Amino acid sequence: MQPRLDPLRIASQTHTLANGLRVVAHYDASAPSVAVHLMYHAGSREEHPGRTGLAHLLEHLMFEGSLHAPKGEFDDLLERVGGSNNGSTWLDRTNYFETVPAHAVELALWLERERMAHFLPVLSEEMLELQRGVVLNERLQSCESRPYGLADERLYASLFPAAHPYSWPTIGYRADLEAITLADVRAFYEQFYTPRNAVLVLAGDLRPERAFALAERYFGDLPAGPPPSRLDGVAAPHARTRPLSMQDHVSFPRWYRATAVPRFGSPEWAALDVLSYVLADGESSRLQRALVRDGQLAQDADTWLFPTELHGVFGIVATARSGVEPARIAAAVERTLAELREQGATEEEVAGAVRRARRDQLAALDELEERAEELALAATLLGDAERLNEQLDLYRRVTPDELQRVAREYLAEGSGATLTVLPGEEVVADAA
């Protein structure tokens, strides 16, 4: 039977400034601190072929200082008050965030104002070359020199057409990173780093009325900026592709399967998330039994589901045991998915998966910074921070029938893209 779960709600209030900046306030006085998240609705999906990696490179550059907070002063000022900061770039968004004692929240706001309003005067060729080198080295360490490091890149390039903005890696291709110019950086910043394209979340020991007043003080006078130019008519992902393989400096074969599914925020996305728990969360999950515990085919098996805007991406990955051909893993996964499509999952399985999903949600949302980021993501990708509560509530409505339906519709036999990474002397991929 369905699990009896109370609604999970993250209380928030939203106010929009005249320049379009949306301000989300989440009050929590349990600790005297505030998490400040400024999320721009621009990630690697806003790039163009030939200039991939631009959004992530700009994120690096934004830590190089501004007109009134030169390089090094940003961190120094925050450290003096006991604060911390960081940033991240992904497909649909770029996020900058600080956690500070409540009395120092205005410092964090002033620093983010600096980056939004006074970054271009300090942007230079020297700065660009320095951070280009940092990002190229990051790509070398995280992708090119790391075992299995290029697998995701090849997998998504197969799943999505070449012009689709999810087909390239957020970190970018090496040749594109080397080609990015100062004019490219400036144009991207001017187009997307504007109040009307951003969400500011203030979460913690700060009452909403004061949060909105401070947002007005530090950002209200900034110009809205141009309307963001979104990509229209994005090509649909491939329904299926031929199996790909590549060689890498690895000890064991690894098999991947990825499928484009409905976007984050949809009922189908929540049902697919529950399905991912049925498949791979815990020793009694279906793939763990079929591949690891009983089948003795794989060392590990896991699933993933991207919370992304244009499409979600549902993936399965397993690393073979010594001497096991990856084709046996692929066959076992497809048999497991076929059983779900044909017979569905039991009420007990679905109820347990929903409870485990709720467990992980509660553990994550216990952190103030995580709540701030989730509110920012909902406001950015779903249009309203309150949609976070709707998304969380969808899990309570997932039934065995709905789980079977999404398995049939989105995980059909042979759907999506598959990739096998094989041990070899050098990274070699077969032609796309």
N, C-alpha and C positions, 0 to 999 in steps of 0.2 A: 504494500500500500504506500501511498505518497507520504514522504516524511513530513512531520508536523514542524514546520519552521516558521518562526516569527519573521515578519518583514525586517530586512536589514537596511537601515536608513542612515545616510550621512547628511546631517542638516546643513544647509547652506543658504545664503542669500546672494542675489546677483544685482548689480547696478551697472548700467552702461553710461560711460562718460560721453559728452557731446562729440568727441573725436572718434568714437566707436570702440574705445578700449572697454572690454567687458571685465568687470571686477567681481570676483567671487569671494565671499567671506564665509569662513567656517570657524565658529567660535568653540574653543576648547580650553578651559582654564585649568586643566589638570596639571599643567606644568607651565612655568613662566617663560615660554618660548614661542616663537612664531616661525612658521615655514612660509617663505615667499617664493612662489613659482611664477615665472613669466614665460608663457608658452606661445611661440609663434606658429601659425598655421602654415608652415613651410618646412619641408624636409627634402629628401632626395627625389621625391616624386615631382618636384617643381623644376628639376634640372632638365637638360636636353642632351641627347646623344652627342658625345664629343666633349661634354663638360660635366661628366659625372663626378661626384665627390665634392661639388662646389658647396653644398649646404654644410657638410661636415667640416670642410676646410674653413668656412666662415665662422663656424662655432669656435674653432681653435683660435682664429684671429681675434675674436671678441674678448679673449682673455689677455690680449696684449696691451690693454690700456685704452684710455679715452682722453679727451681734451683736458679734463680737470682731475682725472685719476690716472696718472701715468703708469706704465708697466710696473708691476710689483706692488703698487699702492692698494689695489683692489683687495688682494689677499691680506696685506699687512693691516689694513683698517679693520677687516673682519676678524682677523686673529686677535687683535687687541681687545675686542669686545667679547671674545669667546665664540665667534660665529664660524661657519664653514660654508663652502659654496662649490658648485660644480655645474656641469651642463651635459646634455646628450642630444644627439641627432638621430632621427630614424626616418622611416619612409614618409610619414605625413606631418611630422612636427619637429621643432627644435625647442628644447626646454632649458632654461637657465634658472637656477634655484639656490637659495641661501636658507640656512637655519640660524636664527640669532636669538639672543635673549630678548624678551618682549620690549625692554626699554630701548633696544637698538634697532627696532624695525625701520625707523626712518633712514638709518644708514644704508640698509639693504635697498630701500626704495630709491634713494639718491643714486646709488651705484647702478641700478638697473636703468634709471633715467639717463645716466651718463652714456650707457651703452646704446640706448635707443636714440638718443638725440645728438651725441657728441663723439661718435666713433670715427666717422669718415675723416675728420681733420687729421687724425694720427695715422691713418692707413697709408702704408708706404710699400715700395718694392722690397725693401730690406725685410720688413715684417712678413710680407707674403712669402719670400724665399725661405725664411726661417721656418715658418709653419708648414710650408709645402714639404720641406725636408722631414719635419716631424711626422706628418701624415703619411708620407711615403714609407718612412721607417715603420710606422704603425701597421700599414698594409703588409709590409714585408714580414713583420713579426706575427701578426694575427691571421694572415691569409697565406701568403706565398711560402713561408718557411715553417708553418705549423702543420702537423699531420692532419689530413682531412680539411685543411683550411680553405681550400678552393671549392669544396663540394657544394656548399650552399649557393655560391655564385653561379656554378654551372647548372644547378638544379633549377633556379629561378629563371635563368636565361632560357631554359628549355620550356618551362611552364608558361611564360608570358612572351608575347611577340616582341621583337626587338625594339619597337617604339613605345612599348608599354612602360610606364615609369616604375613599375615594380620589377622589371626585368634586370636592372643593374643593381650592384651592391651600394649601400649607403656610403661606404668608404670610398667608392669610385674605382675606376680602372686606372692603372698606372699611367698610361699614355694621356688620358684625359686630365689627370691631376697635374701632369707636367705641362699641359697646354693652357691651363687656367691663367688668365691675365688679371691685372689690377682692375681693368674696366669690367670684367665679368663679376668680380667680387662686389664692386661698387653698385652695379646694376641690380644684382640679386638683393643686396642690402636695402637699396632704395625702394625696391618693389615690395619686399615682404616684411621688413623690420619696421613696421608702422603700428600705431595704436589700433587702427581698424582691423588689423590682421593678428591681434594678440589677445591673450587672456591672462589676467593677473589674478592669482589666487593668494589670499592671505589667510592662513590657517593657524589657529592657536589662541593664545591669550591676548586677543584683540577683539573688542566688540565690533560688530558689523558697521555701526554708524561711524566709528572712528576709522575703521578700515577704508570706508568709502571716502571719508574726508581726506585722509592721507593720500589716497590714490588721486583724488582731484588736485591736491596740492602739488604732487610731484609729476603728474602726467597730463593734467587737464589742459595745460596751455600748449601742448605739442600738436602740430598739424596732423590731421587724420591720415594723410598719405594717399597714394593712388589706390583705386580698387584693385585687389589682387587679381592677377591674370591666371585663371585656372585652366588646366588642360581640358578641352572638351573632346567628346567623341573618342575616348580612350578605347583601343581595340580590346575585344574580349580575350581572356586567357584561353590557351589551347585546351580543348576538352580532353585530349589525350596526345601524347607524343611517343615516339619510338623510344625504347629503353636506351639509356646512355651509360657509358662506362668510362672511367679514367684511371690512370695509374698514379700512385703517389708513394712517398716514402713512409709507408705504414706497415705494421706487422700483421694486421688482420683485415680482411675485407669488411666493408661497411655498406649497407644497403639503405637507400632513401626512397621515400614516396611522398609526393606533395600534390595537393589538389586545391584549386581555387574554390572558395565557398562564399556564402553571403557575408556581408560586411559586419564589423563590430557594431553592436547595438541592436541587431535583429534577433527575433526569437530563435531562428535557425542557428545563429552563432552560439547562443547559450546552450541549445540542445547538443551541438557539436562539441562544446566544451565538456558537457557531461559525458558524452560518448568517449572523449579522450580519457576520462577517468575510468570508464568501464574497460577500455582497452589496455591502459598501461599504468594505472596508479595502484601500487600495492602488489604483493606476491600472488594474490588470488585473481588479479585482473587477467583478462583474456590473452593478451600478448605475452605477459609474463609467464603464464602457464604454457602457452603454445611454443614459445621460443626459448625461454630461459629455464624455468623450474622443471617442467615435464619434458618438453621437446628436446632440451639440451642442444639446441642449434646455435644459440646466441649468448654472448656474454652479458648483453644488456639490450633493452628495448624501451623505446620512449615515443611519446607523441608531442606535438606542439600545435598551437593555434594562434595565429597573429591577430591582435586586436587592431585591425587596420581599416581604412576608410573606403577604398574603392572595392576591395574584396578582402575577405579573410583568407588565410592560407592554412590548411590543415596538413600536417606532416607526420610521418612515421619514420623512425630510424632504428636500425639494429646493427650491432657489431657481431660478426660471426665468431664462433669458437674455432679453435685451431682445427684445420682439416675439413671444415664445413664449407661447402660451396654456397655462395650467396643466392644462387637460384633456389636452393631449398628454403632459405629464409623468405624469399619473395613468395614462393608457393604457400608456405605456412601462413603468412600474413593475409594473402588473398583468400585462403580457406576460412580464416577467422572472420574476415570482413563479410564473406559470403554467408556464414552462419548468422551474423547479425542482420544482414539484409533479409534473409529468408525466414529466420525464426525469431528475430528480435532478442531483446534482453528481458530478464525477469524483473518483476516489480522490486524484488529484493536488491538486485544489482543496481537498478536505477536509483532507488532510494539511498543505497550506500554511496553511490557516486555523487549524488547531490549533497549528501552530508559531508563528504570529503572535500568537495568543492567549497562548501560553506566554511569548513575548517580552514582552508587555505585563504579564503577571502578575509575571514576574521583575523587570522594571524597577520596578514599584510596590512589590513586597515587599522590594526592596533598602532601602527607607526604613523605619527603625524605627517611626516614627509610623504608617505605613500598616499594618505588621504588627499593631501594637496595635489599630488600628481594625478590621481584618478579623477578628481574634480576638474582639473585643467584639461585632461584628455577628453572627458565627456563634453565639456563646454566647447572644445576645439573641434572634435570629430562628429559629435552628435548635436551640436548647436545649443546645448543648455546643460549646465552642471547638474540640474535636477534629473537629467536622463540617466545619471549614474544609478540612482535609486531604482529606476525602472529596469535598468539592465540587471541589477542584482536580484530584483524580484522575479525575473524571467526563470530563474533556476527552479523556483518553487513550482512552476507549471510544467516542467518537463516530465512527460509520461513515457512508458515503454513504447506506445504507438508513435509518439513524436520522434523518439530516438531511432526507431526502425525506419521511419519515413526519411529522416535526413541521411541515414546510412545508405538507403536505396538511391536517394536522389543525388547525393554528392560524393559518395564513395563507391561508385559502380566499378565493376571489374575492369581493370585496364585504364581507369580514368586518370587524368593528370599526368605527372611526369615521374619517372623513376631514374635513379642513378646508382650505379655500383662503383665504389672506390676499391681498386685492387692494389695489392702490394706491387711495387715496381721500382725501377732505378731512378725515374724522374717523372715529374707531373706531365702526363700526356692524356689529352681528352680526344675522343673520337669526334669527327666533324658533326656540327649541329645540323 
